[in-house]
């Protein structure tokens, strides 16, 4: 992840906001229209070695037995699962897999790409 790509928490709110979700608890919603393939933000937080709420594990293809975990420290920790989903992580960076209209909940597949 390059530092120029990562959005600060304040900048992230220009793209997403947290609100009550019909899926589960709190969710993340588009603050504006987001185009397919557009970078949404980076899952930020301290590295962790323990599973728990708001932890994202990234598995490198050559290091599947040694995942890297981050404990969510920004708004992206509130992403909910849905099928079909409209966003996907590439490492810790989140991208839209389809166009997302303003005020639509942004969702991911908790199981990852198949």
N, CA, C and O atoms as CSV, one atom per row, in Angstrom:
chain,resi,resn,atom,element,x,y,z
A,1,UNK,N,N,0.845,-1.177,0.000
A,1,UNK,CA,C,0.000,0.000,0.000
A,1,UNK,C,C,0.884,1.231,0.000
A,1,UNK,O,O,1.766,1.358,0.849
A,2,UNK,N,N,0.668,2.122,-0.919
A,2,UNK,CA,C,1.435,3.348,-0.934
A,2,UNK,C,C,0.758,4.377,-0.039
A,2,UNK,O,O,-0.470,4.419,0.047
A,3,UNK,N,N,1.557,5.207,0.628
A,3,UNK,CA,C,1.008,6.210,1.536
A,3,UNK,C,C,0.110,7.201,0.814
A,3,UNK,O,O,-0.862,7.688,1.392
A,4,UNK,N,N,0.424,7.514,-0.467
A,4,UNK,CA,C,-0.407,8.478,-1.184
A,4,UNK,C,C,-1.782,7.911,-1.501
A,4,UNK,O,O,-2.715,8.680,-1.731
A,5,UNK,N,N,-1.941,6.581,-1.520
A,5,UNK,CA,C,-3.239,5.970,-1.794
A,5,UNK,C,C,-4.109,5.961,-0.548
A,5,UNK,O,O,-5.313,6.196,-0.642
A,6,UNK,N,N,-3.534,5.699,0.608
A,6,UNK,CA,C,-4.316,5.556,1.835
A,6,UNK,C,C,-5.004,6.860,2.189
A,6,UNK,O,O,-4.379,7.919,2.245
A,7,UNK,N,N,-6.300,6.762,2.425
A,7,UNK,CA,C,-7.075,7.926,2.829
A,7,UNK,C,C,-7.059,8.050,4.345
A,7,UNK,O,O,-7.153,7.049,5.055
A,8,UNK,N,N,-6.942,9.275,4.839
A,8,UNK,CA,C,-7.075,9.495,6.271
A,8,UNK,C,C,-8.533,9.225,6.644
A,8,UNK,O,O,-9.393,9.149,5.766
A,9,UNK,N,N,-8.810,9.083,7.923
A,9,UNK,CA,C,-10.188,8.842,8.349
A,9,UNK,C,C,-11.099,9.974,7.889
A,9,UNK,O,O,-12.235,9.731,7.482
A,10,UNK,N,N,-10.608,11.206,7.951
A,10,UNK,CA,C,-11.411,12.342,7.505
A,10,UNK,C,C,-11.686,12.248,6.005
A,10,UNK,O,O,-12.814,12.482,5.572
A,11,UNK,N,N,-10.680,11.910,5.213
A,11,UNK,CA,C,-10.865,11.767,3.772
A,11,UNK,C,C,-11.792,10.596,3.453
A,11,UNK,O,O,-12.565,10.663,2.498
A,12,UNK,N,N,-11.723,9.536,4.233
A,12,UNK,CA,C,-12.571,8.359,4.018
A,12,UNK,C,C,-14.048,8.726,4.099
A,12,UNK,O,O,-14.875,8.132,3.406
A,13,UNK,N,N,-14.386,9.707,4.945
A,13,UNK,CA,C,-15.787,10.107,5.089
A,13,UNK,C,C,-16.312,10.828,3.852
A,13,UNK,O,O,-17.519,11.038,3.738
A,14,UNK,N,N,-15.445,11.210,2.929
A,14,UNK,CA,C,-15.922,11.780,1.670
A,14,UNK,C,C,-16.396,10.676,0.724
A,14,UNK,O,O,-17.073,10.949,-0.267
A,15,UNK,N,N,-16.035,9.423,1.038
A,15,UNK,CA,C,-16.398,8.280,0.202
A,15,UNK,C,C,-17.450,7.407,0.883
A,15,UNK,O,O,-18.364,6.914,0.222
A,16,UNK,N,N,-17.333,7.211,2.194
A,16,UNK,CA,C,-18.244,6.336,2.931
A,16,UNK,C,C,-18.670,6.963,4.253
A,16,UNK,O,O,-18.033,7.886,4.762
A,17,UNK,N,N,-19.772,6.433,4.797
A,17,UNK,CA,C,-20.210,6.818,6.133
A,17,UNK,C,C,-20.817,5.588,6.807
A,17,UNK,O,O,-21.251,4.653,6.134
A,18,UNK,N,N,-20.843,5.598,8.133
A,18,UNK,CA,C,-21.427,4.498,8.900
A,18,UNK,C,C,-22.855,4.863,9.299
A,18,UNK,O,O,-23.145,6.008,9.646
A,19,UNK,N,N,-23.742,3.864,9.243
A,19,UNK,CA,C,-25.143,4.055,9.633
A,19,UNK,C,C,-25.746,2.697,9.980
A,19,UNK,O,O,-25.132,1.659,9.735
A,20,UNK,N,N,-26.943,2.708,10.549
A,20,UNK,CA,C,-27.640,1.459,10.849
A,20,UNK,C,C,-27.839,0.666,9.568
A,20,UNK,O,O,-28.187,1.218,8.524
A,21,UNK,N,N,-27.611,-0.645,9.665
A,21,UNK,CA,C,-27.699,-1.529,8.507
A,21,UNK,C,C,-28.876,-2.484,8.644
A,21,UNK,O,O,-29.156,-2.991,9.731
A,22,UNK,N,N,-29.555,-2.722,7.540
A,22,UNK,CA,C,-30.614,-3.737,7.514
A,22,UNK,C,C,-30.009,-5.138,7.538
A,22,UNK,O,O,-30.708,-6.107,7.832
A,23,UNK,N,N,-28.715,-5.253,7.231
A,23,UNK,CA,C,-28.028,-6.547,7.223
A,23,UNK,C,C,-27.641,-6.952,8.639
A,23,UNK,O,O,-27.962,-8.048,9.097
A,24,UNK,N,N,-26.932,-6.032,9.334
A,24,UNK,CA,C,-26.473,-6.344,10.688
A,24,UNK,C,C,-25.885,-5.096,11.336
A,24,UNK,O,O,-24.948,-4.506,10.798
A,25,UNK,N,N,-26.411,-4.693,12.464
A,25,UNK,CA,C,-25.830,-3.614,13.263
A,25,UNK,C,C,-25.517,-2.358,12.467
A,25,UNK,O,O,-26.402,-1.734,11.882
A,26,UNK,N,N,-24.243,-2.005,12.458
A,26,UNK,CA,C,-23.752,-0.836,11.733
A,26,UNK,C,C,-23.164,-1.295,10.418
A,26,UNK,O,O,-22.525,-2.345,10.351
A,27,UNK,N,N,-23.373,-0.520,9.376
A,27,UNK,CA,C,-22.811,-0.823,8.071
A,27,UNK,C,C,-22.135,0.397,7.486
A,27,UNK,O,O,-22.181,1.484,8.063
A,28,UNK,N,N,-21.508,0.210,6.340
A,28,UNK,CA,C,-20.830,1.290,5.615
A,28,UNK,C,C,-21.628,1.583,4.350
A,28,UNK,O,O,-22.027,0.664,3.634
A,29,UNK,N,N,-21.859,2.852,4.079
A,29,UNK,CA,C,-22.658,3.286,2.948
A,29,UNK,C,C,-21.877,4.286,2.104
A,29,UNK,O,O,-21.016,5.004,2.612
A,30,UNK,N,N,-22.186,4.323,0.820
A,30,UNK,CA,C,-21.503,5.233,-0.092
A,30,UNK,C,C,-21.966,6.673,0.157
A,30,UNK,O,O,-23.164,6.952,0.178
A,31,UNK,N,N,-21.011,7.577,0.344
A,31,UNK,CA,C,-21.316,9.006,0.525
A,31,UNK,C,C,-21.589,9.686,-0.811
A,31,UNK,O,O,-22.143,10.784,-0.864
A,32,UNK,N,N,-21.190,9.016,-1.884
A,32,UNK,CA,C,-21.362,9.531,-3.242
A,32,UNK,C,C,-21.376,8.331,-4.174
A,32,UNK,O,O,-21.110,7.211,-3.737
A,33,UNK,N,N,-21.678,8.538,-5.431
A,33,UNK,CA,C,-21.621,7.447,-6.396
A,33,UNK,C,C,-20.169,6.973,-6.534
A,33,UNK,O,O,-19.245,7.784,-6.604
A,34,UNK,N,N,-19.988,5.665,-6.570
A,34,UNK,CA,C,-18.663,5.054,-6.698
A,34,UNK,C,C,-18.663,4.210,-7.963
A,34,UNK,O,O,-19.570,3.406,-8.177
A,35,UNK,N,N,-17.654,4.389,-8.798
A,35,UNK,CA,C,-17.575,3.646,-10.058
A,35,UNK,C,C,-16.969,2.262,-9.853
A,35,UNK,O,O,-16.174,2.049,-8.937
A,36,UNK,N,N,-17.355,1.325,-10.718
A,36,UNK,CA,C,-16.774,-0.015,-10.702
A,36,UNK,C,C,-15.256,0.103,-10.827
A,36,UNK,O,O,-14.750,0.838,-11.676
A,37,UNK,N,N,-14.539,-0.622,-9.979
A,37,UNK,CA,C,-13.081,-0.614,-9.999
A,37,UNK,C,C,-12.444,0.508,-9.210
A,37,UNK,O,O,-11.221,0.544,-9.073
A,38,UNK,N,N,-13.235,1.418,-8.691
A,38,UNK,CA,C,-12.701,2.567,-7.957
A,38,UNK,C,C,-12.188,2.154,-6.581
A,38,UNK,O,O,-12.807,1.349,-5.886
A,39,UNK,N,N,-11.041,2.725,-6.204
A,39,UNK,CA,C,-10.490,2.549,-4.863
A,39,UNK,C,C,-11.421,3.237,-3.867
A,39,UNK,O,O,-11.763,4.407,-4.041
A,40,UNK,N,N,-11.830,2.514,-2.825
A,40,UNK,CA,C,-12.730,3.062,-1.812
A,40,UNK,C,C,-11.948,3.502,-0.581
A,40,UNK,O,O,-12.202,4.581,-0.046
A,41,UNK,N,N,-11.015,2.699,-0.131
A,41,UNK,CA,C,-10.236,3.032,1.057
A,41,UNK,C,C,-9.388,1.856,1.482
A,41,UNK,O,O,-9.442,0.786,0.874
A,42,UNK,N,N,-8.608,2.053,2.521
A,42,UNK,CA,C,-7.717,1.032,3.055
A,42,UNK,C,C,-8.137,0.671,4.471
A,42,UNK,O,O,-8.358,1.547,5.307
A,43,UNK,N,N,-8.246,-0.619,4.730
A,43,UNK,CA,C,-8.571,-1.123,6.060
A,43,UNK,C,C,-7.366,-0.829,6.948
A,43,UNK,O,O,-6.311,-1.443,6.787
A,44,UNK,N,N,-7.518,0.096,7.873
A,44,UNK,CA,C,-6.393,0.544,8.699
A,44,UNK,C,C,-6.582,0.098,10.138
A,44,UNK,O,O,-7.704,-0.036,10.626
A,45,UNK,N,N,-5.473,-0.127,10.796
A,45,UNK,CA,C,-5.483,-0.505,12.201
A,45,UNK,C,C,-4.206,-1.232,12.549
A,45,UNK,O,O,-3.413,-1.561,11.666
A,46,UNK,N,N,-4.000,-1.485,13.824
A,46,UNK,CA,C,-2.776,-2.160,14.255
A,46,UNK,C,C,-2.752,-3.623,13.826
A,46,UNK,O,O,-3.792,-4.274,13.722
A,47,UNK,N,N,-1.556,-4.119,13.584
A,47,UNK,CA,C,-1.393,-5.535,13.262
A,47,UNK,C,C,-1.797,-6.355,14.480
A,47,UNK,O,O,-1.550,-5.964,15.621
A,48,UNK,N,N,-2.425,-7.505,14.216
A,48,UNK,CA,C,-2.840,-8.391,15.298
A,48,UNK,C,C,-2.516,-9.829,14.927
A,48,UNK,O,O,-2.381,-10.175,13.753
A,49,UNK,N,N,-2.394,-10.656,15.955
A,49,UNK,CA,C,-2.159,-12.083,15.751
A,49,UNK,C,C,-3.314,-12.899,16.323
A,49,UNK,O,O,-3.280,-14.130,16.319
A,50,UNK,N,N,-4.349,-12.192,16.821
A,50,UNK,CA,C,-5.513,-12.843,17.417
A,50,UNK,C,C,-6.761,-12.492,16.631
A,50,UNK,O,O,-6.917,-11.361,16.169
A,51,UNK,N,N,-7.653,-13.469,16.479
A,51,UNK,CA,C,-8.909,-13.214,15.795
A,51,UNK,C,C,-9.855,-12.484,16.742
A,51,UNK,O,O,-9.710,-12.562,17.962
A,52,UNK,N,N,-10.801,-11.792,16.183
A,52,UNK,CA,C,-11.774,-11.078,16.991
A,52,UNK,C,C,-12.649,-10.213,16.106
A,52,UNK,O,O,-12.550,-10.246,14.879
A,53,UNK,N,N,-13.506,-9.440,16.752
A,53,UNK,CA,C,-14.371,-8.527,16.003
A,53,UNK,C,C,-13.515,-7.512,15.269
A,53,UNK,O,O,-12.520,-7.023,15.803
A,54,UNK,N,N,-13.901,-7.201,14.056
A,54,UNK,CA,C,-13.252,-6.174,13.232
A,54,UNK,C,C,-11.834,-6.526,12.809
A,54,UNK,O,O,-11.047,-5.626,12.516
A,55,UNK,N,N,-11.484,-7.802,12.769
A,55,UNK,CA,C,-10.155,-8.211,12.300
A,55,UNK,C,C,-10.262,-8.662,10.854
A,55,UNK,O,O,-11.139,-9.452,10.505
A,56,UNK,N,N,-9.364,-8.157,10.014
A,56,UNK,CA,C,-9.284,-8.572,8.617
A,56,UNK,C,C,-7.981,-9.327,8.429
A,56,UNK,O,O,-6.909,-8.827,8.768
A,57,UNK,N,N,-8.080,-10.543,7.884
A,57,UNK,CA,C,-6.914,-11.371,7.605
A,57,UNK,C,C,-6.623,-11.328,6.114
A,57,UNK,O,O,-7.524,-11.502,5.293
A,58,UNK,N,N,-5.376,-11.100,5.770
A,58,UNK,CA,C,-4.948,-11.096,4.371
A,58,UNK,C,C,-3.979,-12.252,4.183
A,58,UNK,O,O,-2.993,-12.395,4.906
A,59,UNK,N,N,-4.294,-13.068,3.192
A,59,UNK,CA,C,-3.481,-14.236,2.873
A,59,UNK,C,C,-2.764,-13.981,1.551
A,59,UNK,O,O,-3.405,-13.830,0.512
A,60,UNK,N,N,-1.457,-13.934,1.591
A,60,UNK,CA,C,-0.680,-13.831,0.363
A,60,UNK,C,C,-0.656,-15.216,-0.264
A,60,UNK,O,O,-0.566,-16.210,0.457
A,61,UNK,N,N,-0.734,-15.307,-1.581
A,61,UNK,CA,C,-0.822,-16.605,-2.253
A,61,UNK,C,C,0.344,-17.518,-1.907
A,61,UNK,O,O,0.172,-18.736,-1.843
A,62,UNK,N,N,1.517,-16.962,-1.684
A,62,UNK,CA,C,2.670,-17.798,-1.356
A,62,UNK,C,C,2.871,-17.947,0.153
A,62,UNK,O,O,3.795,-18.636,0.585
A,63,UNK,N,N,2.028,-17.315,0.949
A,63,UNK,CA,C,2.149,-17.362,2.410
A,63,UNK,C,C,0.810,-17.717,3.063
A,63,UNK,O,O,0.455,-17.139,4.090
A,64,UNK,N,N,0.068,-18.656,2.481
A,64,UNK,CA,C,-1.258,-18.975,2.997
A,64,UNK,C,C,-1.251,-19.474,4.433
A,64,UNK,O,O,-2.257,-19.357,5.132
A,65,UNK,N,N,-0.148,-20.022,4.876
A,65,UNK,CA,C,-0.095,-20.514,6.253
A,65,UNK,C,C,0.305,-19.414,7.238
A,65,UNK,O,O,0.357,-19.659,8.443
A,66,UNK,N,N,0.586,-18.218,6.748
A,66,UNK,CA,C,1.040,-17.135,7.608
A,66,UNK,C,C,0.294,-15.841,7.253
A,66,UNK,O,O,0.888,-14.932,6.673
A,67,UNK,N,N,-1.013,-15.746,7.596
A,67,UNK,CA,C,-1.778,-14.553,7.233
A,67,UNK,C,C,-1.359,-13.335,8.063
A,67,UNK,O,O,-0.800,-13.466,9.152
A,68,UNK,N,N,-1.641,-12.168,7.530
A,68,UNK,CA,C,-1.409,-10.913,8.233
A,68,UNK,C,C,-2.770,-10.382,8.668
A,68,UNK,O,O,-3.690,-10.289,7.856
A,69,UNK,N,N,-2.899,-10.036,9.941
A,69,UNK,CA,C,-4.163,-9.525,10.457
A,69,UNK,C,C,-4.053,-8.088,10.909
A,69,UNK,O,O,-3.026,-7.660,11.435
A,70,UNK,N,N,-5.131,-7.348,10.695
A,70,UNK,CA,C,-5.241,-5.981,11.211
A,70,UNK,C,C,-6.545,-5.871,11.978
A,70,UNK,O,O,-7.586,-6.361,11.540
A,71,UNK,N,N,-6.470,-5.224,13.121
A,71,UNK,CA,C,-7.653,-4.939,13.919
A,71,UNK,C,C,-8.195,-3.594,13.449
A,71,UNK,O,O,-7.529,-2.568,13.593
A,72,UNK,N,N,-9.393,-3.598,12.892
A,72,UNK,CA,C,-9.957,-2.410,12.254
A,72,UNK,C,C,-9.987,-1.194,13.142
A,72,UNK,O,O,-10.518,-1.220,14.253
A,73,UNK,N,N,-9.404,-0.122,12.629
A,73,UNK,CA,C,-9.355,1.123,13.376
A,73,UNK,C,C,-10.028,2.274,12.648
A,73,UNK,O,O,-10.053,3.396,13.153
A,74,UNK,N,N,-10.581,2.006,11.454
A,74,UNK,CA,C,-11.285,3.074,10.746
A,74,UNK,C,C,-12.687,2.594,10.361
A,74,UNK,O,O,-13.105,1.503,10.749
A,75,UNK,N,N,-13.398,3.408,9.604
A,75,UNK,CA,C,-14.789,3.088,9.266
A,75,UNK,C,C,-14.963,1.756,8.560
A,75,UNK,O,O,-16.018,1.133,8.689
A,76,UNK,N,N,-13.971,1.301,7.824
A,76,UNK,CA,C,-14.123,0.055,7.070
A,76,UNK,C,C,-14.311,-1.162,7.970
A,76,UNK,O,O,-14.648,-2.239,7.479
A,77,UNK,N,N,-14.104,-1.013,9.262
A,77,UNK,CA,C,-14.337,-2.140,10.185
A,77,UNK,C,C,-15.810,-2.523,10.224
A,77,UNK,O,O,-16.147,-3.618,10.676
A,78,UNK,N,N,-16.694,-1.641,9.758
A,78,UNK,CA,C,-18.126,-1.907,9.796
A,78,UNK,C,C,-18.675,-2.549,8.524
A,78,UNK,O,O,-19.891,-2.634,8.357
A,79,UNK,N,N,-17.809,-2.999,7.635
A,79,UNK,CA,C,-18.291,-3.658,6.415
A,79,UNK,C,C,-19.058,-4.935,6.763
A,79,UNK,O,O,-18.611,-5.730,7.590
A,80,UNK,N,N,-20.195,-5.120,6.137
A,80,UNK,CA,C,-21.002,-6.321,6.334
A,80,UNK,C,C,-20.877,-7.259,5.143
A,80,UNK,O,O,-20.478,-6.854,4.050
A,81,UNK,N,N,-21.225,-8.517,5.377
A,81,UNK,CA,C,-21.223,-9.551,4.345
A,81,UNK,C,C,-22.555,-9.540,3.597
A,81,UNK,O,O,-23.612,-9.347,4.198
A,82,UNK,N,N,-22.494,-9.745,2.297
A,82,UNK,CA,C,-23.700,-9.947,1.493
A,82,UNK,C,C,-23.330,-10.728,0.240
A,82,UNK,O,O,-22.185,-10.715,-0.212
A,83,UNK,N,N,-24.318,-11.396,-0.297
A,83,UNK,CA,C,-24.156,-12.092,-1.565
A,83,UNK,C,C,-25.372,-11.763,-2.413
A,83,UNK,O,O,-26.481,-12.165,-2.062
A,84,UNK,N,N,-25.205,-11.058,-3.498
A,84,UNK,CA,C,-23.928,-10.624,-4.060
A,84,UNK,C,C,-23.365,-9.423,-3.297
A,84,UNK,O,O,-24.110,-8.661,-2.682
A,85,UNK,N,N,-22.074,-9.272,-3.347
A,85,UNK,CA,C,-21.375,-8.162,-2.709
A,85,UNK,C,C,-21.039,-7.122,-3.773
A,85,UNK,O,O,-21.150,-7.395,-4.968
A,86,UNK,N,N,-20.627,-5.928,-3.339
A,86,UNK,CA,C,-20.306,-4.877,-4.306
A,86,UNK,C,C,-18.901,-4.300,-4.147
A,86,UNK,O,O,-18.542,-3.337,-4.825
A,87,UNK,N,N,-18.104,-4.893,-3.246
A,87,UNK,CA,C,-16.728,-4.447,-3.054
A,87,UNK,C,C,-15.872,-5.639,-2.638
A,87,UNK,O,O,-16.377,-6.641,-2.131
A,88,UNK,N,N,-14.574,-5.509,-2.863
A,88,UNK,CA,C,-13.653,-6.613,-2.561
A,88,UNK,C,C,-12.291,-6.033,-2.185
A,88,UNK,O,O,-11.862,-5.009,-2.718
A,89,UNK,N,N,-11.632,-6.707,-1.265
A,89,UNK,CA,C,-10.287,-6.295,-0.862
A,89,UNK,C,C,-9.238,-6.858,-1.800
A,89,UNK,O,O,-9.342,-7.992,-2.269
A,90,UNK,N,N,-8.231,-6.048,-2.062
A,90,UNK,CA,C,-6.980,-6.464,-2.699
A,90,UNK,C,C,-5.927,-6.133,-1.665
A,90,UNK,O,O,-5.497,-4.985,-1.555
A,91,UNK,N,N,-5.509,-7.133,-0.905
A,91,UNK,CA,C,-4.702,-6.849,0.277
A,91,UNK,C,C,-5.607,-6.155,1.276
A,91,UNK,O,O,-6.681,-6.662,1.599
A,92,UNK,N,N,-5.182,-4.994,1.771
A,92,UNK,CA,C,-6.014,-4.226,2.700
A,92,UNK,C,C,-6.744,-3.075,2.005
A,92,UNK,O,O,-7.449,-2.304,2.656
A,93,UNK,N,N,-6.576,-2.957,0.683
A,93,UNK,CA,C,-7.233,-1.902,-0.091
A,93,UNK,C,C,-8.574,-2.406,-0.624
A,93,UNK,O,O,-8.658,-3.510,-1.163
A,94,UNK,N,N,-9.614,-1.599,-0.471
A,94,UNK,CA,C,-10.966,-1.965,-0.877
A,94,UNK,C,C,-11.327,-1.290,-2.195
A,94,UNK,O,O,-11.117,-0.090,-2.369
A,95,UNK,N,N,-11.876,-2.081,-3.124
A,95,UNK,CA,C,-12.277,-1.593,-4.442
A,95,UNK,C,C,-13.720,-2.004,-4.731
A,95,UNK,O,O,-14.181,-3.049,-4.271
A,96,UNK,N,N,-14.424,-1.173,-5.495
A,96,UNK,CA,C,-15.788,-1.489,-5.916
A,96,UNK,C,C,-15.755,-2.536,-7.021
A,96,UNK,O,O,-15.015,-2.383,-7.993
A,97,UNK,N,N,-16.543,-3.597,-6.885
A,97,UNK,CA,C,-16.623,-4.637,-7.918
A,97,UNK,C,C,-17.743,-4.333,-8.909
A,97,UNK,O,O,-17.863,-4.999,-9.937
A,98,UNK,N,N,-18.547,-3.349,-8.608
A,98,UNK,CA,C,-19.613,-2.867,-9.487
A,98,UNK,C,C,-19.892,-1.425,-9.104
A,98,UNK,O,O,-19.417,-0.966,-8.065
A,99,UNK,N,N,-20.636,-0.712,-9.898
A,99,UNK,CA,C,-21.006,0.663,-9.556
A,99,UNK,C,C,-21.880,0.645,-8.301
A,99,UNK,O,O,-22.754,-0.210,-8.154
A,100,UNK,N,N,-21.632,1.597,-7.401
A,100,UNK,CA,C,-22.376,1.691,-6.144
A,100,UNK,C,C,-22.966,3.095,-6.077
A,100,UNK,O,O,-22.229,4.080,-6.116
A,101,UNK,N,N,-24.262,3.189,-5.978
A,101,UNK,CA,C,-24.938,4.487,-5.904
A,101,UNK,C,C,-24.821,5.079,-4.511
A,101,UNK,O,O,-24.648,4.362,-3.525
A,102,UNK,N,N,-24.918,6.386,-4.450
A,102,UNK,CA,C,-24.898,7.107,-3.180
A,102,UNK,C,C,-25.953,6.513,-2.239
A,102,UNK,O,O,-27.074,6.221,-2.656
A,103,UNK,N,N,-25.585,6.340,-0.982
A,103,UNK,CA,C,-26.447,5.838,0.093
A,103,UNK,C,C,-26.729,4.341,0.039
A,103,UNK,O,O,-27.541,3.850,0.823
A,104,UNK,N,N,-26.084,3.600,-0.865
A,104,UNK,CA,C,-26.202,2.142,-0.911
A,104,UNK,C,C,-25.141,1.548,0.023
A,104,UNK,O,O,-24.011,2.032,0.075
A,105,UNK,N,N,-25.518,0.491,0.760
A,105,UNK,CA,C,-24.555,-0.147,1.651
A,105,UNK,C,C,-23.466,-0.847,0.840
A,105,UNK,O,O,-23.741,-1.519,-0.154
A,106,UNK,N,N,-22.233,-0.673,1.285
A,106,UNK,CA,C,-21.086,-1.334,0.663
A,106,UNK,C,C,-20.860,-2.638,1.413
A,106,UNK,O,O,-20.746,-2.648,2.638
A,107,UNK,N,N,-20.797,-3.742,0.665
A,107,UNK,CA,C,-20.677,-5.065,1.278
A,107,UNK,C,C,-19.542,-5.850,0.641
A,107,UNK,O,O,-19.122,-5.582,-0.485
A,108,UNK,N,N,-19.060,-6.830,1.399
A,108,UNK,CA,C,-18.004,-7.728,0.924
A,108,UNK,C,C,-18.444,-9.166,1.164
A,108,UNK,O,O,-19.438,-9.418,1.845
A,109,UNK,N,N,-17.694,-10.102,0.600
A,109,UNK,CA,C,-17.887,-11.524,0.849
A,109,UNK,C,C,-16.893,-11.908,1.931
A,109,UNK,O,O,-15.687,-11.903,1.680
A,110,UNK,N,N,-17.358,-12.237,3.112
A,110,UNK,CA,C,-16.459,-12.585,4.230
A,110,UNK,C,C,-15.579,-13.789,3.903
A,110,UNK,O,O,-14.512,-13.953,4.495
A,111,UNK,N,N,-16.015,-14.630,2.969
A,111,UNK,CA,C,-15.232,-15.804,2.619
A,111,UNK,C,C,-14.129,-15.483,1.621
A,111,UNK,O,O,-13.250,-16.312,1.384
A,112,UNK,N,N,-14.162,-14.305,1.040
A,112,UNK,CA,C,-13.149,-13.909,0.064
A,112,UNK,C,C,-13.445,-14.455,-1.309
A,112,UNK,O,O,-14.422,-15.180,-1.497
A,113,UNK,N,N,-12.596,-14.107,-2.287
A,113,UNK,CA,C,-12.835,-14.570,-3.649
A,113,UNK,C,C,-12.716,-16.081,-3.741
A,113,UNK,O,O,-11.884,-16.693,-3.072
A,114,UNK,N,N,-13.564,-16.680,-4.584
A,114,UNK,CA,C,-13.507,-18.135,-4.730
A,114,UNK,C,C,-12.815,-18.527,-5.993
A,114,UNK,O,O,-12.677,-19.716,-6.278
